[in-house]
Amino acid sequence: MKKYLILLFLAILVLFWLPSEQGLFGQPLTGKSITIKDATGTQVEVRLPVKRLVVLNSDALEVIRSLGASDLVVGVYSDISKNPLFWPELKERPKVGTWKEINYERVIELNPDAVVCYGSRPGRDMEKKLQSFGIQIIRLDFFKPDTLEKEIKTLGKILDKESQARKIADWYHYHLNQVQEMVKSEAARPKVYMEGDSNYHTAGPGSGGNDICMYAGGSNIAANFSIPYPEVTPEWILTRNPDVIVKMTTSSTCSSGYGMTDARILEKIRAEILSRPAWTYTNAVKKERIFVIANEIWTGPRAIIGICYLAKWFFPERTVSLDPMALHKEYLEEFQKVSYQGVYVYP
């Protein structure tokens, strides 16, 4: 009996150490890893392969679908249910919470290799609670135009989708350069008030709204604030006298974007801005240069679409050849594999 047990033990050891990419119970034993720089500038070692993902926001999920890696997603953010038409193949995946607060027990049950989230949210407690279960945290933003290309390539490397990542990044780079070439010689940049979903909350430095305004050739009147999302007063806006006003909407305001079929809600939002007390004294209202834009193209992987619309609004004569709608259609059909539909801007 003792001899039998010794032989059995040796057989198990031999099986365990056989040269293979699979160890006991089918767990990967490649020993491969890469070091990336995440959205916070932190060097992070990521174990490979990454085959199961929980994704906490739409920006990351959009990039993952662009890479052709939707099949790796085992859990998604809960708000995906607000946009079911855009996510037909992912809307029924298990829900794990929001971009800033998640259900840890649910994530652990799903047994992902990694969770993909924003650089600053959820907080660092997530690492403490999940890494002990072997779950890696990949913090990439995907909403800042100046880092989007790099982050797409980083995720492409992690998911073994480097060729597709280069294709997406090159497409984005080409169209961003095209816009900047059109507007770079403009010395007189219009003063722009960028208003978020909540009234009188604007886009300061470090925000996606500030970035797209800058890339489109505008001068953001809130660019000198010390925080990215300041609240301002109507009087402050009046003293700055913006030439253009751009109002962003989200699903909490109206169903603008992919699910919208009628622009009347956006028209109503624009009319409300035009009727704000004393705003008739601003250049923007005098010339009716008030525009409404959906959050889907305000920041994130589709920020290039928003930049194109802003450039046309800021410099209509110089950007005649720009066709944001055609570019948006190309992006959705080529990279997202969905048909173009929806209402994203007004007028």
C-alpha positions in Angstrom: 0.0 0.0 0.0 2.8 2.4 1.0 4.6 1.6 -2.3 1.4 2.3 -4.2 0.9 5.7 -2.6 4.5 6.7 -3.3 4.1 5.8 -7.0 0.8 7.7 -7.2 2.5 10.8 -5.7 5.4 10.6 -8.2 2.9 10.2 -11.1 1.1 13.4 -10.0 4.4 15.3 -9.8 5.3 14.1 -13.3 1.9 15.3 -14.7 2.3 18.6 -13.0 5.7 19.4 -14.4 5.1 18.1 -17.9 6.0 20.9 -20.4 2.7 22.5 -21.2 0.8 25.7 -21.1 -1.8 24.1 -18.9 -1.3 23.0 -15.3 -3.6 21.2 -13.0 -7.3 21.9 -13.4 -6.6 23.6 -16.8 -5.1 26.8 -15.2 -2.6 28.6 -17.5 1.0 28.2 -16.5 2.7 30.2 -19.2 4.5 32.4 -16.8 4.1 35.2 -19.3 3.4 38.8 -18.3 3.8 42.4 -19.6 4.4 45.6 -17.8 2.1 48.5 -18.8 1.6 52.1 -17.7 -2.0 52.6 -16.7 -4.1 55.8 -16.8 -2.6 57.0 -13.5 1.0 56.6 -14.8 1.6 53.6 -12.6 3.7 50.7 -13.9 1.5 47.5 -13.6 2.5 44.0 -14.4 -0.3 42.0 -16.2 -0.3 38.2 -16.3 -1.1 36.7 -19.6 -3.2 35.4 -21.2 -6.2 37.5 -20.2 -9.3 35.5 -21.4 -12.1 36.6 -19.0 -13.0 40.3 -18.5 -15.3 42.3 -16.3 -15.8 45.8 -17.8 -17.0 48.7 -15.7 -17.8 51.4 -18.2 -19.0 52.0 -21.8 -15.7 53.6 -23.0 -13.7 50.5 -22.2 -16.4 48.2 -23.5 -16.5 50.1 -26.8 -12.8 49.7 -27.3 -13.0 46.0 -26.5 -15.7 45.5 -29.1 -13.6 47.5 -31.6 -10.8 45.0 -31.0 -13.1 42.1 -31.7 -12.9 40.8 -28.2 -16.5 40.9 -27.0 -16.4 37.2 -26.4 -14.0 37.7 -23.5 -16.5 39.8 -21.5 -18.1 37.9 -18.7 -19.5 40.8 -16.7 -20.5 44.4 -17.5 -21.6 47.7 -15.8 -25.2 47.8 -14.8 -26.1 50.9 -16.9 -25.7 49.0 -20.1 -29.4 48.2 -19.8 -30.1 51.9 -20.6 -28.7 51.5 -24.1 -29.8 48.0 -25.2 -29.9 48.8 -29.0 -26.2 49.7 -29.0 -25.2 46.5 -27.1 -27.3 43.7 -28.6 -24.7 41.0 -27.9 -23.6 42.2 -24.5 -26.8 43.6 -22.8 -27.6 40.3 -21.2 -24.2 39.7 -19.6 -24.1 39.6 -15.8 -24.2 43.0 -14.2 -21.6 43.9 -11.5 -22.4 47.6 -10.6 -21.4 51.0 -11.9 -18.2 52.7 -13.0 -17.6 54.0 -9.5 -19.0 51.3 -7.2 -19.2 47.5 -7.9 -20.5 44.3 -6.3 -17.4 42.6 -5.3 -19.1 39.3 -4.5 -20.6 39.2 -8.0 -17.2 39.9 -9.6 -15.5 37.1 -7.6 -18.3 34.7 -8.7 -17.6 35.4 -12.3 -13.9 34.5 -11.9 -12.4 37.0 -14.4 -8.8 37.3 -15.1 -9.1 41.1 -15.0 -11.4 44.0 -14.3 -11.1 47.0 -16.7 -12.0 50.4 -15.2 -11.2 54.1 -15.1 -8.0 55.4 -13.7 -9.6 57.0 -10.6 -12.8 55.0 -10.1 -13.6 52.8 -8.4 -11.1 53.6 -5.6 -8.0 51.7 -4.8 -9.8 49.5 -2.3 -10.7 47.4 -5.4 -7.1 46.2 -5.7 -7.1 45.2 -2.1 -10.4 43.3 -2.3 -9.8 41.5 -5.7 -6.1 40.8 -6.1 -6.1 38.2 -3.3 -8.5 36.2 -5.6 -6.0 36.5 -8.5 -8.1 39.1 -10.2 -6.0 41.8 -11.9 -7.1 45.5 -12.2 -6.5 47.3 -15.5 -7.0 51.0 -15.2 -7.3 52.7 -18.6 -9.5 55.7 -19.3 -10.3 55.8 -23.0 -12.0 59.2 -22.7 -9.1 61.6 -23.2 -8.2 62.4 -26.9 -4.5 62.8 -26.1 -4.1 59.3 -24.5 -6.7 57.3 -26.4 -4.4 56.0 -29.1 -1.8 54.8 -26.6 -4.4 53.1 -24.4 -6.0 51.3 -27.3 -2.6 49.9 -28.2 -2.0 48.9 -24.6 -5.2 47.0 -24.3 -4.5 45.4 -27.7 -1.2 44.1 -26.4 -2.9 42.7 -23.3 -5.7 40.9 -25.2 -3.4 39.7 -28.1 -5.2 42.1 -30.5 -2.3 44.3 -31.5 -3.0 44.4 -35.3 -6.6 45.5 -34.8 -5.5 48.0 -32.1 -3.0 49.6 -34.5 -5.8 49.8 -37.2 -8.1 51.7 -34.8 -5.4 54.0 -33.4 -4.2 54.9 -36.9 -7.8 55.7 -38.0 -8.3 57.9 -35.0 -4.9 59.6 -35.5 -5.5 60.3 -39.2 -8.9 62.0 -38.6 -7.7 64.0 -35.6 -4.8 65.3 -37.6 -7.1 66.2 -40.4 -9.2 68.4 -38.2 -6.2 70.1 -36.6 -4.7 70.9 -39.9 -7.9 72.7 -40.9 -8.1 74.8 -37.8 -4.4 75.4 -36.8 -4.0 78.6 -38.8 -7.0 80.2 -37.1 -5.7 83.1 -35.0 -9.1 84.2 -33.7 -10.4 81.2 -31.7 -14.0 81.5 -30.5 -14.6 81.8 -26.8 -16.7 78.7 -25.8 -18.8 77.8 -22.8 -19.0 74.0 -22.5 -21.9 73.0 -20.3 -22.3 69.5 -18.9 -25.5 67.5 -18.3 -26.2 69.6 -15.1 -26.9 73.3 -15.7 -24.0 75.6 -14.9 -21.5 72.7 -14.5 -18.8 73.2 -17.1 -15.7 71.5 -18.4 -12.4 72.6 -16.8 -8.8 71.4 -17.4 -8.4 67.6 -17.4 -12.0 67.0 -18.6 -13.0 65.4 -21.9 -15.1 68.5 -22.7 -12.1 70.8 -22.4 -10.0 68.5 -24.6 -12.5 68.3 -27.5 -12.9 72.1 -27.4 -9.2 72.6 -27.6 -8.7 70.0 -30.4 -11.5 71.6 -32.4 -9.8 75.0 -32.2 -12.0 76.7 -29.5 -10.9 78.7 -26.5 -12.7 77.2 -23.4 -13.6 80.0 -21.0 -13.2 77.5 -18.1 -9.7 76.4 -19.1 -8.0 78.2 -16.2 -10.0 76.6 -13.4 -8.0 74.3 -11.0 -10.6 71.4 -11.2 -12.0 69.5 -14.2 -15.7 69.9 -13.5 -16.4 73.2 -11.8 -19.8 74.7 -11.1 -20.2 78.3 -12.2 -22.7 81.1 -11.9 -24.8 82.7 -14.7 -23.1 86.0 -13.9 -19.6 84.5 -14.4 -20.6 83.2 -17.8 -22.1 86.6 -18.8 -18.9 88.4 -17.9 -16.9 86.0 -20.2 -19.4 86.6 -23.0 -18.9 83.3 -25.0 -19.1 83.3 -28.7 -20.4 79.7 -28.8 -22.3 77.6 -26.2 -22.1 73.8 -26.4 -24.5 71.8 -24.1 -24.0 68.1 -23.4 -26.8 65.6 -22.7 -26.8 62.1 -21.2 -29.4 59.4 -20.7 -30.4 61.1 -17.4 -31.5 64.1 -19.3 -32.9 62.5 -22.4 -32.4 59.4 -24.6 -30.1 61.3 -27.0 -27.7 59.2 -29.0 -28.2 55.7 -30.5 -31.8 55.2 -29.2 -33.2 58.6 -30.2 -35.4 59.0 -33.2 -36.7 62.5 -32.7 -34.6 65.6 -32.2 -37.4 67.6 -30.5 -36.0 67.0 -27.0 -32.6 68.4 -28.0 -34.4 71.4 -29.7 -36.2 72.0 -26.4 -32.9 72.0 -24.4 -31.4 74.5 -26.9 -34.5 76.7 -26.6 -34.2 76.7 -22.8 -30.6 78.0 -23.1 -31.6 80.7 -25.5 -34.2 81.9 -23.1 -32.0 82.1 -20.0 -32.3 85.6 -18.3 -29.9 88.2 -19.6 -28.2 85.7 -21.9 -29.4 87.7 -24.9 -26.4 90.0 -24.2 -23.9 87.2 -25.1 -22.5 86.9 -28.5 -23.5 83.2 -28.6 -27.2 83.9 -28.1 -27.2 87.0 -30.3 -25.9 84.9 -33.2 -27.7 81.8 -32.1 -24.5 79.8 -31.9 -26.0 77.3 -29.4 -25.4 73.6 -30.0 -26.5 70.4 -28.2 -24.4 67.3 -28.3 -24.9 63.7 -26.9 -22.4 62.4 -24.4 -21.6 59.4 -26.6 -19.5 61.7 -28.9 -18.5 64.3 -26.3 -15.8 62.1 -24.8 -14.6 58.5 -25.1 -13.6 56.5 -28.2 -16.0 58.6 -30.3 -14.6 61.9 -29.2 -13.2 62.4 -32.7 -16.8 62.6 -33.9 -17.6 65.3 -31.4 -14.4 67.2 -32.3 -15.5 67.2 -36.0 -18.9 68.6 -35.1 -17.3 71.3 -32.9 -14.8 72.3 -35.6 -17.7 72.8 -38.0 -19.6 74.9 -35.5 -16.5 77.0 -34.6 -15.2 77.4 -38.2 -18.0 76.6 -40.7 -16.2 78.1 -43.7 -12.9 76.4 -43.1 -14.4 72.9 -42.4 -16.8 72.6 -45.4 -15.2 69.2 -46.3 -15.7 67.7 -42.9 -18.6 65.2 -42.7 -19.0 64.1 -39.0 -22.1 62.0 -39.7 -20.3 60.0 -42.4 -17.3 59.5 -40.1 -19.6 58.3 -37.4 -21.3 55.9 -39.7 -17.9 54.5 -40.8 -16.8 54.1 -37.2 -20.0 52.3 -36.1 -20.1 49.9 -39.1 -16.3 49.2 -39.3 -15.3 48.9 -35.7 -18.5 48.5 -33.6 -20.3 46.2 -36.2 -23.6 48.0 -35.7 -25.6 50.1 -38.1 -25.7 53.9 -37.9 -28.8 55.3 -36.2 -29.8 57.9 -33.6 -29.7 61.6 -33.0 -26.5 63.1 -31.6 -26.5 66.8 -32.2 -28.8 69.8 -32.6 -29.1 71.7 -34.8 
